[in-house]
Amino acid sequence: MKQSFSRRRFISGVVAAGTLAAGSQVVAQETGSIRGFDHVALPMQHAEEMLAFYRGLGSVVIENANACSVYIGDQMINFHRPAHWQDRTFTLRARAARPPCGDLCFVWDGTPGSLKARLDRARAKIIEGPVERQGGRKTAASSVYVRDPDGNLLEFMIYPKSVSN
């Protein structure tokens, strides 16, 4: 006699097999990995100067009472306002963080000339560069270094076009 296919019987068998496997010594491999940064949070001292500076770099800035979010592409820097990071009850931060404490590197998607023009617009003084560096993309790039109004070090890397995509 030919057995007919039963979806209910198939699902029941899959569930039973899963239950047996869960009780056995077989360990399933975890999936997922760290894909990248979502945001960085830093304390800031000179709020108005910092916000003007990052706006001058072309960033979108959203302010609230405790922090200012600066958007860089798909990532964000949350700058905690002085009253917030100095509040002893605020514990979701690095314990020893005081401005300046950041050393941030951005990928610049443009020419060295357009970077210089943007840095000039933000009134950023180049302290080094362009110099060749190897970045997170494991290839050589051209880097320029400046400081923001709180003294954080900012690096802007320009990768060759074949690597930047």
N, C-alpha and C positions, 0 to 999 in steps of 0.2 A: 504494500500500500504506500503510495507517495505521500510524503509529509508536506503540508502546505506551509509557506513562510508566514510567520506571525510577527508583526512588528512588536507587539507586547512581549512575546517570548524573547525576542532578540534584546530588547531594552532590559528586561529582567535579568538576562544572562550577563549583560555588560555591567549592570549594577552589582550583581553577585560577584563577578570577577574583581571589580574594584574594591568591594568590601574585603575579599580574601587578600588582595594585594596590600591593602592598608594595614592588615593585621600581621603581615609577614615581615621579614627582615629586609625586604626590598625597599630601598630608599629612592624616591624619585628625585631627579636633579632639579634644582631650583632654576627658574628661568628669570631673565632680566639682568640688567647691569646698570651701572651709573652711566648715563648718556652724556652728561655735561652739567654745567652750572645753570641754575635758574636765576639766582640773584646772590649778591654779596651785600652784607650790611656793615656799615662803618659809622662811627661817631663823627659828628662834625662840630666845629667850633664857630665858624664864621658863616652863618646860614645865608645871609643875603648875597655875600660875595660868591659863595659856592654855587648858589642857584643861578646867578648871573653868568658865572663861568661855564657851567654845564649847558645852559641854554645857548651860550655863545658857541659851544661846540656842536650845536644842532640837536641836542637831546630834548626829548619831551620830559617835562618835570611836573609831577603831581604832588601837591603839598597837603599835609594834614597836621594836626596838633603835635604829634610825636615824631614824625619822620617825613622825609621828602624822597619820593621815588623818582629816580633818574633812569629813563629807558634808553638803552643802547641796543639797537636791533631787537632781538627777541629776549634779551637779558635785562636785568635791572640792578641798580645799586640803590639800596635803601640807606639814606643818610639819617641817622638818629639825631634829633635836635638836642642841643646841650642840656636842657632841663630834663630830657628823657633819659639820656645815657648816664647822667650824673645822679639820677634818682636811685637810691639804694634798693628800692623794691623792684626795680627793673632788672631781672636776672637772666633774661634770654638774650645774652650777649657775651662776648668774650670778657672775662673778668678784668683783664689788664688793658683793654682797649682804650686808648686816649688818642686824640688827633695829634699829629698825623700817624696813622698806622696802616695805611693802604699802599700797596705796590701793585697797581693794576695794569694789565696789558690789553689793549684793544686792537682789533684788526681794522685797518683803514682800507676801504674799498674805493680807492682813487689813486691819483698820482701824487708824487712828492710835492708838486707845486700846489695842488688843491689842499693837501694837508697843511702846508705852511700857511696858506691863505686862511684856512679855518682856525688854526692856532693863533694867527694874528688877530682875527676877529674876536677870539675869546681872551685876547691879551695875555696869552701864555708865552713865556720865554723858553725857548729851546735850550736845554742844559747839556744835551749831547745828541749827536746824530746829524744826519743819518749815518748809521753804522750797521754792519751786517751782524745778524743774530739768528739763532735757530729757535723757532717757537714750537708751539704745541702741534703744529702740523708736520713736524719732523723734517723740515726743509729750511733752507736759508731764506731770510727775509731782510728787509731794510727797516731799521727801527729808529724812532725819534723819541726822546725823553723830555718831559716837562713836569712841572708841579702844579697842582691845583691850589686855590687860595688857602687851604688848610695845611698844605705841605705834603700831601700824598703824592707819591711818584706815579706818573702815568706814562706808559709806553705805548706808542702807536706803531704797529707792524704793517708793512706793505709786502704782501706775498706776490710772487710772480702770478700772473693771471691764470696759468694752468693749474695752480695749486689752490687759489683762493675760493674756488667754487665748491 
